[in-house]
C-alpha cells in the first residue's frame, strides 16, 4: 500500500533512502513534503521532495456516525472533537493534511514546505464511475511494465 510505496520504495523519502529505494516518484499528498523536513536530522532548509501541482486532485476525507450506532453519544463527541480547532490545528504535523476548519492556524513548517493547491483539476463522480476501470487499466499498463 501507500506506506510501503512511500517509506520503502520511494527514493525521495528518508525511509526509501535507508532502503536504497530506486523509485523516483510516488503518489502522495501535496502536503507530504513537510514530513521529510520534520523527521530529518538535521532538518534541511528545503524539503527534499516536491509536488507536481498540476497533477493534484482534491481529496476530501470524511468521518461519520452510523445510524443505530451502539455508542451514539460517544460517536458524536468524537466527531465534535475532530472538527474542533484544537484537533484541526494538530493534524498538519501529525497526519500531514490540511485542516477543514477555516480559522485553524497552520504551523510554519507546514506552510513553508507544504503545497496548497487552491484550484486543482476536478472530475465529477459520474465521470470517475464511468471511466474508473479504463483509467486503472491504462495506468497499470504504463507503470507495471
Phi and psi in degrees as a GROMACS rama.xvg file:
@    title "Ramachandran Plot"
@    xaxis  label "Phi"
@    yaxis  label "Psi"
@TYPE xy
-60.2913  -44.4973  UNK-2
-57.099  -45.6297  UNK-3
-65.9673  -44.2841  UNK-4
-59.6017  -47.9832  UNK-5
-74.5442  -46.7769  UNK-6
-87.4395  -15.8451  UNK-7
-122.748  -35.0572  UNK-8
-100.105  -25.1846  UNK-9
-81.799  117.109  UNK-10
-69.3039  -14.3121  UNK-11
-87.0503  -11.5886  UNK-12
-90.8165  157.319  UNK-13
-59.2298  -43.6081  UNK-14
-64.7682  -39.2934  UNK-15
-65.0793  -37.5004  UNK-16
-63.852  -42.0094  UNK-17
-63.6085  -36.0491  UNK-18
-85.6936  2.95731  UNK-19
55.6857  44.5475  UNK-20
-63.6046  153.549  UNK-21
-123.52  15.5428  UNK-22
-101.733  113.775  UNK-23
-81.2135  -7.60497  UNK-24
-129.47  149.357  UNK-25
-148.381  145.896  UNK-26
-85.152  120.635  UNK-27
-151.716  -174.139  UNK-28
-78.1767  152.863  UNK-29
-66.5934  -16.1949  UNK-30
-93.2069  10.9634  UNK-31
-76.72  -33.8535  UNK-32
-51.6381  -34.8061  UNK-33
-58.7769  -27.0059  UNK-34
-61.847  -34.5826  UNK-35
-76.3835  -14.4903  UNK-36
-91.2108  -48.1614  UNK-37
-57.7333  -43.366  UNK-38
-95.8489  3.00449  UNK-39
-82.2076  147.085  UNK-40
-136.35  105.392  UNK-41
-80.7083  160.711  UNK-42
-73.1348  128.573  UNK-43
-74.6259  159.323  UNK-44
-73.561  -30.2295  UNK-45
-122.594  146.373  UNK-46
-66.289  136.045  UNK-47
-77.1288  -6.00543  UNK-48
-113.68  157.241  UNK-49
-131.015  -177.685  UNK-50
-132.512  130.4  UNK-51
-88.0413  87.1338  UNK-52
-59.8458  -27.2536  UNK-53
-71.7055  -8.68408  UNK-54
-104.684  0.285957  UNK-55
-74.1353  143.983  UNK-56
-128.021  130.861  UNK-57
-66.7895  124.442  UNK-58
-117.326  123.406  UNK-59
-111.378  128.909  UNK-60
-103.076  142.387  UNK-61
-121.056  157.59  UNK-62
-133.162  144.941  UNK-63
-150.904  176.24  UNK-64
-120.599  126.893  UNK-65
-73.6628  139.238  UNK-66
-60.0228  132.782  UNK-67
80.5723  13.2435  UNK-68
-57.9102  142.924  UNK-69
-64.8543  -34.0952  UNK-70
-118.668  67.157  UNK-71
-59.6212  -42.475  UNK-72
-63.3949  -42.6856  UNK-73
-64.8268  -40.0158  UNK-74
-63.2083  -44.3283  UNK-75
-63.3106  -39.7953  UNK-76
-63.5879  -40.7885  UNK-77
-63.5809  -45.812  UNK-78
-62.1028  -42.192  UNK-79
-60.4522  -42.0866  UNK-80
-63.348  -41.5693  UNK-81
-64.6554  -28.03  UNK-82
-97.5478  7.52115  UNK-83
-72.5743  152.305  UNK-84
-59.8384  -37.5501  UNK-85
-58.7841  -50.166  UNK-86
-66.5819  -45.4767  UNK-87
-61.7645  -35.2326  UNK-88
-77.491  -16.4395  UNK-89
-87.6799  -21.9616  UNK-90
-63.3332  -44.369  UNK-91
-53.5102  -43.3904  UNK-92
-96.2449  10.13  UNK-93
-119.496  -36.8144  UNK-94
-111.88  -10.9904  UNK-95
55.3702  48.157  UNK-96
-134.263  160.964  UNK-97
-81.3882  146.453  UNK-98
-71.6219  159.48  UNK-99
-99.8484  -14.0811  UNK-100
-83.0795  119.498  UNK-101
-60.5176  -34.1064  UNK-102
-90.6664  7.72312  UNK-103
-70.6068  131.811  UNK-104
-86.8993  139.843  UNK-105
-93.1523  141.91  UNK-106
-65.5277  149.19  UNK-107
-57.4702  -42.3265  UNK-108
-58.2781  -37.6214  UNK-109
-70.3086  -43.8115  UNK-110
-72.368  -31.359  UNK-111
-72.4758  -37.0328  UNK-112
-112.754  -14.967  UNK-113
-88.1193  160.65  UNK-114
-110.337  133.631  UNK-115
-111.793  117.288  UNK-116
-98.5989  103.022  UNK-117
-71.4661  -34.0104  UNK-118
-130.266  72.164  UNK-119
-72.0559  157.343  UNK-120
-59.9248  149.887  UNK-121
-125.06  152.312  UNK-122
-136.094  132.754  UNK-123
-68.1651  150.555  UNK-124
-56.5227  -34.68  UNK-125
-64.5805  -41.9983  UNK-126
-67.8215  -38.2092  UNK-127
-62.1559  -48.283  UNK-128
-59.8989  -40.6312  UNK-129
-71.7906  -27.0189  UNK-130
-115.548  -5.07072  UNK-131
-49.2926  -54.7387  UNK-132
-62.3301  -42.4656  UNK-133
-65.6426  -39.8549  UNK-134
-65.1074  -41.4781  UNK-135
-63.6855  -44.1054  UNK-136
-62.1155  -42.4263  UNK-137
-62.3461  -45.4272  UNK-138
-59.8969  -48.5408  UNK-139
-62.6685  -36.3752  UNK-140
-66.5114  -25.3535  UNK-141
-85.6614  -41.3262  UNK-142
-97.448  -15.2123  UNK-143
-108.119  35.9694  UNK-144
